[in-house]
Amino acid sequence: MKRSAADETTGSGKEAARKQRARQRGVPLTIAAGVAMVLALGLLMVARASSRVNKVALVTLPMGVTVVEAKAADFDPQRKYVGTLLPWVEAKIGPQLISAYVGSVLVRPGDRVRRGQIVGTLDCRNASATSQAVSMQARALQTQQQALAHEAARIAELQNGGFASENEIERKQADSASKQAELMSTRAKLERATLEVNDCVLRAPFDGEVSDRTMDPGAYVHPGQSIASMVDRTTVRVAADVPEEDFDLVKPGVQVAIHTLANGLDLTGSIARRSPAADESTRTVHFEVDIPDRARSLPVGTTAEISVAAAAPIRATEVPLAAGEIKGSKATLFIVDHDVSRKLVVDVFGEKAGALFVDRALAPGALVVTEGRALLKDGDRVEAKIEELVKNEPMVSPQARAGTQ
């Protein structure tokens, strides 16, 4: 028996409605499952975050610090000064009397010259002509004076026979004396003219080396200007100025150590001379050390560091410079005693490059904090990591630092 078309239409509609209801029932279940998953994930994340939260107060935990063991040492107090290497003698070569054009300059910086060697010449044709003219004038006056002197002598002989008066004799003697004075004046002018001519040839005043050439041929030079400079380095003077309170430390004969910055040489010498008076404006005292240098290896005009012993060695304790906070002559340190920090203030004797020397109130062997001390307080618990103390050179006292400023 066949179903009618109306029955088939009714059956398909019921099926579609059933499927629609099934889909509608699945949507809440899907939403509920998603919400449950989100809540579970959130609870998991909260639990994980809570497990990482430190429930213990940080102040109750020991602070990590780095320490070194203080060492027993002898501190050698020294003063350090900045000095200058100077030549034994120095000269600026130029004319003293005349102004003229430079004719030639025969040297260059670095040339060695001997005493009396020609360094340069000036164009002195005018001075030479003047010198010749004065020379001729002096010769003419000398001839005239001799003639007058002879004439006065002959007239004096005629007086004995009554052939000449005393007035005539005195007049002739006066004329001769006048010519003699004029001759002496002209000879003085001739000497000056000769000096001007000699001034045109510039010579080295001593054995040495040319340090500078300031003019070339064709330049016009005046008295007081130089065409070249020269120095004698066979002996080098190391000169420095010290504060007036160090006057007794730089007595003549005191041994000093010298370090030259130009070529890095370390030299020793003794103070050769010291000024008896301090400079009025700076209140510093000048002293010099003579260093023989036959090889001429030390460049003059350069800088040298001079170290002078200030006192006998002092028994001290050595720690890294970074371990202490220095104020004046005191240093504030932290030491570790049974995992507890202790604040200590001690006297400072001086320092090296990177090392600090303090009073034995800080016992050798104590563990001194070098890193992490900025946040420490007296009595904090600490966890220490020990490092080795590094040796450094040279020593400098607080007074020396003040003296070089």
Legacy VTK file of the C-alpha trace (Angstrom):
# vtk DataFile Version 3.0
C-alpha trace
ASCII
DATASET POLYDATA
POINTS 405 float
0.000 0.000 0.000
1.485 3.268 -1.070
1.848 6.272 1.275
0.378 9.446 0.056
2.423 12.563 -0.694
0.945 14.354 2.300
2.167 11.624 4.645
5.696 11.783 3.265
5.777 15.550 3.670
4.623 15.267 7.261
7.289 12.633 8.084
10.187 14.683 6.669
9.102 17.737 8.648
9.109 15.782 11.888
12.629 14.521 11.168
13.912 18.037 10.530
12.358 19.295 13.751
13.991 16.443 15.697
17.437 17.308 14.325
16.913 20.974 15.091
16.088 20.160 18.702
19.182 17.935 18.961
21.430 20.735 17.718
19.897 23.209 20.150
20.531 20.801 23.075
24.294 20.436 21.995
25.086 24.179 22.101
24.776 24.594 25.905
26.823 21.468 26.426
29.609 22.855 24.217
29.544 26.200 26.030
29.586 24.485 29.390
32.552 22.344 28.358
34.495 25.443 27.132
33.789 27.333 30.357
34.939 24.342 32.384
38.169 24.143 30.418
38.848 27.886 30.877
38.183 27.640 34.601
40.444 24.617 34.915
43.243 26.382 33.021
42.851 29.500 35.186
42.969 27.439 38.366
46.106 25.703 37.077
47.818 29.012 36.319
46.886 30.465 39.721
48.249 27.381 41.435
51.495 27.573 39.486
51.958 31.278 40.226
51.229 30.721 43.897
53.813 27.972 44.072
56.524 30.441 42.944
55.701 33.177 45.471
58.384 33.429 48.196
56.599 33.056 51.473
59.797 33.864 53.407
60.747 37.560 54.079
63.911 38.645 52.216
65.313 40.321 55.315
65.528 36.913 56.944
67.743 35.539 54.138
71.537 36.023 54.179
72.877 38.607 51.671
75.388 37.423 49.111
78.690 39.346 49.334
82.231 38.966 48.045
85.050 39.166 50.562
88.853 39.099 50.582
91.230 38.258 53.369
93.081 41.291 54.750
96.868 40.970 54.559
99.609 42.190 56.865
101.900 44.640 55.031
104.428 47.428 55.564
103.392 50.779 54.154
106.208 53.000 52.897
104.904 56.604 53.029
105.898 58.578 49.960
105.240 61.930 48.364
104.746 62.032 44.606
105.280 65.208 42.622
105.005 66.114 38.969
108.227 67.586 37.570
109.651 68.713 34.241
112.827 67.605 32.497
114.892 70.685 31.634
118.200 71.054 29.752
121.334 72.022 31.617
121.549 75.206 29.517
119.335 76.601 26.785
119.856 79.479 24.353
117.800 81.341 21.776
120.103 82.455 18.987
119.390 85.815 17.327
120.742 89.357 16.856
121.355 91.573 19.860
122.057 94.953 18.250
120.676 95.243 14.728
117.564 94.563 12.709
118.102 92.890 9.371
116.818 90.332 6.904
117.790 86.718 7.542
120.342 85.661 4.948
120.671 81.973 5.833
119.774 79.449 8.510
122.169 76.498 8.458
120.578 74.154 11.014
117.440 72.097 11.540
115.902 70.696 14.765
117.945 67.721 15.948
121.253 68.908 14.469
124.259 68.813 16.783
126.420 71.917 16.791
129.755 72.840 18.331
130.582 76.001 20.195
131.375 78.797 17.731
129.757 76.999 14.792
127.798 79.308 12.456
124.074 78.792 12.895
122.848 81.526 10.555
123.709 84.843 8.905
121.973 88.179 8.404
122.046 90.551 5.420
124.214 93.298 6.931
125.496 95.226 3.919
124.393 98.506 5.470
126.164 97.725 8.735
129.331 96.759 6.861
129.305 100.010 4.891
128.763 102.015 8.068
131.642 100.215 9.747
133.988 100.989 6.846
132.962 104.663 6.851
133.596 105.001 10.573
136.917 103.205 10.193
138.064 105.682 7.530
136.894 108.612 9.653
138.847 107.302 12.619
141.967 106.918 10.482
141.656 110.514 9.226
141.207 111.851 12.752
144.208 109.890 13.949
146.350 111.453 11.206
145.122 114.948 12.074
145.723 114.405 15.760
149.251 113.198 15.163
149.978 116.250 13.002
148.640 118.613 15.680
150.642 116.838 18.370
153.863 117.171 16.354
153.145 120.842 15.635
152.527 121.557 19.316
155.836 119.856 20.179
157.771 121.951 17.640
156.204 125.180 18.870
157.116 124.218 22.413
160.784 123.911 21.301
160.621 127.425 19.766
159.516 128.878 23.069
162.955 128.265 24.535
164.451 130.635 21.951
161.731 133.227 22.450
160.184 132.601 19.043
156.738 131.410 20.282
154.361 132.680 22.948
152.763 130.605 25.635
149.281 131.362 24.283
150.135 129.908 20.906
151.602 126.799 22.504
148.497 126.295 24.696
146.196 126.750 21.668
148.059 124.081 19.698
148.022 121.693 22.664
144.276 122.290 23.064
143.697 121.564 19.357
145.680 118.320 19.705
143.715 117.264 22.804
140.432 118.059 21.060
141.366 115.917 18.081
142.426 113.154 20.468
138.996 113.219 22.163
137.255 113.255 18.782
139.403 110.305 17.725
138.425 108.353 20.863
134.740 109.042 20.207
135.074 107.850 16.625
136.866 104.710 17.772
133.971 103.991 20.135
131.574 104.329 17.185
133.838 102.001 15.224
133.685 99.408 17.986
129.882 99.560 17.978
129.817 99.281 14.194
132.167 96.293 14.456
129.862 94.655 16.984
126.918 95.175 14.631
128.862 93.554 11.808
129.812 90.657 14.062
126.153 90.400 15.096
125.351 89.468 11.509
127.037 86.086 11.932
125.119 84.058 14.524
127.184 81.351 16.252
126.433 78.587 18.746
127.334 79.685 22.302
128.030 76.108 23.501
128.086 72.485 22.387
124.543 71.202 22.059
121.608 70.355 19.824
119.171 72.480 17.876
115.710 72.205 19.458
113.771 74.620 17.247
114.103 76.679 14.078
111.870 79.733 14.197
112.801 81.667 11.034
113.767 80.995 7.451
115.832 83.084 4.998
114.009 86.249 3.950
112.370 86.898 7.314
113.049 90.214 9.055
114.464 89.835 12.544
114.761 92.383 15.348
116.994 92.378 18.440
115.601 89.935 20.971
114.050 87.655 18.367
115.588 84.269 17.609
116.103 82.294 14.441
116.866 79.032 16.281
117.007 77.532 19.778
119.505 75.037 21.142
119.894 72.982 24.316
122.618 71.075 26.118
121.351 67.674 27.357
124.595 66.187 28.657
123.043 66.829 32.077
119.277 67.002 32.489
117.664 68.909 35.348
114.465 67.430 36.781
112.661 70.395 38.357
109.529 70.369 40.510
107.655 72.528 43.010
106.417 71.153 46.339
104.036 72.543 48.985
105.718 74.567 51.677
104.972 71.933 54.342
107.251 69.513 52.440
110.243 71.857 52.615
112.242 69.508 54.881
111.490 66.471 52.683
113.382 67.875 49.678
116.704 68.717 51.278
119.795 68.611 49.038
121.181 65.082 49.051
117.839 63.278 49.578
117.451 60.251 47.296
114.460 60.280 44.944
112.929 57.928 42.363
112.064 59.362 38.950
109.745 57.919 36.309
109.818 59.602 32.888
106.520 59.531 31.013
108.042 60.123 27.570
110.060 56.897 27.399
108.990 55.073 30.564
112.411 55.018 32.242
112.800 54.559 35.994
115.761 56.518 37.343
117.225 57.385 40.717
119.073 60.500 41.814
119.605 62.893 44.666
118.319 66.413 45.085
121.062 68.779 43.903
119.602 72.118 44.956
116.559 73.606 46.664
115.278 77.155 46.669
115.642 78.876 50.055
112.336 80.735 49.571
108.802 79.804 48.578
106.994 81.371 45.648
104.913 84.304 46.880
101.817 83.451 44.841
101.721 79.625 45.058
103.599 79.077 48.341
105.598 76.270 46.736
109.302 75.499 46.993
111.409 74.737 43.915
113.980 71.929 43.840
116.062 70.226 41.136
117.672 66.828 40.543
120.625 66.514 38.143
120.634 63.430 35.890
123.802 62.840 33.774
122.779 61.860 30.242
125.818 61.540 27.986
123.761 59.457 25.554
121.181 62.273 25.288
118.303 59.809 25.687
116.015 61.986 27.813
113.787 64.455 25.922
113.636 67.804 27.694
110.407 69.704 28.221
108.640 66.425 29.096
106.991 65.243 32.302
108.475 63.169 35.118
106.986 61.719 38.290
109.201 62.173 41.361
108.764 59.983 44.455
110.293 61.021 47.786
110.224 58.922 50.967
108.228 60.728 53.655
108.886 58.515 56.695
109.978 55.057 57.849
107.821 52.057 56.834
104.665 51.582 58.928
103.088 48.270 59.983
99.670 48.215 58.319
96.872 46.019 56.979
96.301 45.845 53.228
92.825 45.607 51.658
91.439 46.410 48.193
90.741 50.078 47.585
87.133 49.233 46.652
86.541 47.767 50.111
86.575 51.086 51.922
84.693 54.357 51.828
87.372 56.986 52.495
86.595 60.306 54.135
89.654 62.339 55.044
92.041 60.092 56.954
89.361 57.515 57.905
87.960 54.531 56.014
84.659 52.737 56.668
84.802 48.964 56.074
82.535 45.941 56.535
83.988 42.671 57.762
82.311 39.270 58.029
82.372 37.585 61.436
80.532 34.224 61.701
78.286 35.079 58.716
77.369 38.457 60.241
78.536 41.837 58.879
80.375 44.203 61.214
80.991 47.884 60.439
84.497 49.133 61.203
86.076 52.616 60.954
89.901 52.656 60.805
92.714 55.135 60.131
94.089 55.305 56.583
97.864 55.365 56.040
97.791 55.555 52.254
97.088 53.641 49.084
98.636 51.923 46.097
97.085 51.533 42.684
94.099 49.456 43.766
95.166 48.723 47.364
94.432 50.506 50.635
96.681 50.483 53.712
94.911 50.955 57.041
95.673 50.737 60.734
96.145 47.335 62.391
92.818 47.931 64.168
91.677 45.866 61.191
93.420 42.609 62.017
95.230 40.752 59.218
93.180 37.721 58.197
89.814 39.436 58.621
87.298 38.901 55.811
86.632 42.325 54.278
83.583 42.889 52.043
84.466 44.183 48.557
81.204 43.651 46.608
77.695 44.058 47.998
78.746 46.472 50.747
76.487 49.305 49.495
73.334 47.620 50.897
74.909 46.265 54.076
74.163 47.406 57.595
75.888 46.493 60.791
74.611 43.102 61.980
73.179 41.820 58.668
73.429 38.109 57.943
75.611 37.438 54.909
76.727 34.583 52.701
80.376 35.253 51.760
82.322 34.315 48.635
86.098 34.620 49.098
88.378 36.122 46.448
92.164 36.569 46.321
93.843 39.935 47.057
95.838 41.226 44.040
99.185 42.980 44.537
99.738 46.417 42.980
102.451 49.114 42.755
103.417 51.810 43.769
102.434 53.323 47.147
100.941 56.797 47.614
99.947 58.499 50.869
96.887 60.775 51.319
99.262 63.704 51.901
100.949 62.972 48.579
97.626 63.059 46.757
96.911 66.438 48.328
100.420 67.678 47.462
100.086 66.929 43.744
96.762 68.695 43.348
LINES 1 406
405 0 1 2 3 4 5 6 7 8 9 10 11 12 13 14 15 16 17 18 19 20 21 22 23 24 25 26 27 28 29 30 31 32 33 34 35 36 37 38 39 40 41 42 43 44 45 46 47 48 49 50 51 52 53 54 55 56 57 58 59 60 61 62 63 64 65 66 67 68 69 70 71 72 73 74 75 76 77 78 79 80 81 82 83 84 85 86 87 88 89 90 91 92 93 94 95 96 97 98 99 100 101 102 103 104 105 106 107 108 109 110 111 112 113 114 115 116 117 118 119 120 121 122 123 124 125 126 127 128 129 130 131 132 133 134 135 136 137 138 139 140 141 142 143 144 145 146 147 148 149 150 151 152 153 154 155 156 157 158 159 160 161 162 163 164 165 166 167 168 169 170 171 172 173 174 175 176 177 178 179 180 181 182 183 184 185 186 187 188 189 190 191 192 193 194 195 196 197 198 199 200 201 202 203 204 205 206 207 208 209 210 211 212 213 214 215 216 217 218 219 220 221 222 223 224 225 226 227 228 229 230 231 232 233 234 235 236 237 238 239 240 241 242 243 244 245 246 247 248 249 250 251 252 253 254 255 256 257 258 259 260 261 262 263 264 265 266 267 268 269 270 271 272 273 274 275 276 277 278 279 280 281 282 283 284 285 286 287 288 289 290 291 292 293 294 295 296 297 298 299 300 301 302 303 304 305 306 307 308 309 310 311 312 313 314 315 316 317 318 319 320 321 322 323 324 325 326 327 328 329 330 331 332 333 334 335 336 337 338 339 340 341 342 343 344 345 346 347 348 349 350 351 352 353 354 355 356 357 358 359 360 361 362 363 364 365 366 367 368 369 370 371 372 373 374 375 376 377 378 379 380 381 382 383 384 385 386 387 388 389 390 391 392 393 394 395 396 397 398 399 400 401 402 403 404
